[in-house]
Amino acid sequence: MKIGFIITKTPHEEGFNNFIILLNIYRAHAEIIIYLIGNGVYGGVHGHFHTDLIHFLAENHSVSVSENDLKARGLGENLIPGAKLFHDYDDLVVDLMEEMDQVFSF
């Protein structure tokens, strides 16, 4: 089963903590794909709260980060290892619709 998580919250917001709770339920039993968009991109760069968790996930699952959202926040240079950039929200939508069995958004 493929589970997609769309993260739009910073690692300091309650929604991000809810993501972590749900992630811990699914990560042992499903293929996890995480998309960091909007303010969620802060979780994909070094030096932010929960970066270690996202780095672990990038090594063991799939983490994709919006390049445009990184650039808009001046964060494009410090991406965690293992994370992939995506350039177009259309690609995100196609991936979600064609590949995911279930999608959560935080």
C-alpha positions, 0 to 999 in steps of 0.5 A: 500500500502506498500512503502519501503525506502532503505536508504544508505546515512548518515543523513547529506547528501542531499539524506537523506533530499530527503528521508524525503521529499518523506516520508512526502508525503507517510507516511499518506497514506501508510505502510512505511518500512525503511531499513537502510544499508551502511552509512544509519545505522547512522540514526538508532543510538542515537546521529545523525542528524534526529535520532528523526525522525527515532525513531518516524518512528520506533514506528509507522512504520517498521525500519530495520537496517543492523547489519553487517553495524552497526558493520562495523562502530562500532555502534552496541550498540546504536540502537534506540528503536523500530528498528529491526536488520536484518542479511542478505542482501538476507532477505532484497531482498526477503522482497522487492520483495515479500512484497513491492508495491513500493521501493525508494532508497536514 
